[in-house]
Amino acid sequence: MEGGPHYRYDVAMPDRSSKRPRDLNQLAQRLVQEATGEVPAAPPEPEKDPAAVALGRRGGLKGGKARAEKMTAEERSEAARRAAQTRWADRKSEE
């Protein structure tokens, strides 16, 4: 299969980024609005606090390294063993 299997999903996968209403009347209204180009504007997404974003990113960048430095060699080994077991358990369940 040339091009790989991913190309067929690009075309066939539906766009689920916008939730449609479950009520039939609301759904019908929404379909008419989409067909006529009268779709109301989506509500604006709430803005994130830049200071909180920066703090979260800073903590995330140093988190794993700081945790590893605080762990003993035995604790690091145990964590790595558990992670490997979890990865292999996922692969075995796929078979």
PLY file of the C-alpha trace (Angstrom):
ply
format ascii 1.0
element vertex 95
property float x
property float y
property float z
element edge 94
property int vertex1
property int vertex2
end_header
0.00 0.00 0.00
1.85 3.03 -1.25
1.38 6.26 0.66
0.64 4.45 3.91
-2.68 3.86 5.61
-2.87 7.35 7.08
-4.02 9.09 3.90
-7.46 7.47 3.86
-8.24 8.77 7.33
-7.58 12.36 6.29
-10.49 12.22 3.86
-12.89 9.85 5.59
-12.72 11.09 9.18
-15.58 13.46 10.03
-14.90 16.83 11.60
-16.06 16.55 15.21
-14.63 19.84 16.38
-18.10 21.35 16.72
-20.72 19.50 18.73
-24.15 19.38 17.18
-27.22 19.60 19.42
-29.03 16.37 20.26
-32.50 17.91 20.21
-33.97 17.33 16.75
-35.42 20.84 16.47
-32.12 22.47 17.43
-30.27 20.14 15.08
-32.61 21.03 12.23
-32.15 24.74 12.91
-28.37 24.28 13.00
-28.37 22.36 9.70
-30.43 25.08 8.00
-28.10 27.76 9.36
-25.05 25.83 8.10
-26.63 25.31 4.69
-27.54 29.00 4.31
-24.30 30.34 5.78
-26.01 31.88 8.81
-24.09 29.99 11.47
-23.81 32.18 14.58
-20.34 33.10 15.75
-18.84 30.77 18.33
-18.39 32.21 21.82
-14.82 33.43 22.39
-12.56 31.04 24.26
-11.49 32.26 27.69
-7.98 33.68 27.63
-5.31 32.04 29.75
-3.35 34.01 32.27
0.15 34.39 30.71
1.80 34.31 34.14
0.12 30.99 34.99
1.07 29.55 31.60
4.71 30.54 32.11
4.79 29.06 35.60
3.22 25.81 34.43
5.65 25.45 31.55
8.65 26.25 33.74
7.59 23.62 36.27
6.93 21.07 33.54
10.35 21.55 31.99
12.24 20.88 35.19
9.81 18.46 36.88
11.08 15.09 35.62
14.72 15.96 36.01
14.21 17.29 39.56
12.22 14.20 40.50
14.92 11.89 39.17
17.62 13.76 41.12
15.66 13.32 44.36
15.14 9.58 43.86
17.64 6.97 44.96
19.10 4.59 42.36
16.80 1.86 43.66
13.71 4.09 43.32
14.70 5.08 39.76
15.18 1.43 38.88
11.76 0.54 40.32
10.08 3.38 38.41
11.75 2.29 35.16
10.73 -1.34 35.77
7.09 -0.36 36.33
7.11 1.83 33.21
8.53 -1.00 31.08
5.97 -3.46 32.43
3.17 -1.04 31.60
4.49 -0.50 28.06
4.79 -4.23 27.41
1.37 -4.92 28.92
-0.12 -2.48 26.39
1.62 -4.25 23.51
0.51 -7.69 24.67
-3.11 -6.56 24.93
-2.99 -5.38 21.28
-2.01 -8.84 20.00
0 1
1 2
2 3
3 4
4 5
5 6
6 7
7 8
8 9
9 10
10 11
11 12
12 13
13 14
14 15
15 16
16 17
17 18
18 19
19 20
20 21
21 22
22 23
23 24
24 25
25 26
26 27
27 28
28 29
29 30
30 31
31 32
32 33
33 34
34 35
35 36
36 37
37 38
38 39
39 40
40 41
41 42
42 43
43 44
44 45
45 46
46 47
47 48
48 49
49 50
50 51
51 52
52 53
53 54
54 55
55 56
56 57
57 58
58 59
59 60
60 61
61 62
62 63
63 64
64 65
65 66
66 67
67 68
68 69
69 70
70 71
71 72
72 73
73 74
74 75
75 76
76 77
77 78
78 79
79 80
80 81
81 82
82 83
83 84
84 85
85 86
86 87
87 88
88 89
89 90
90 91
91 92
92 93
93 94
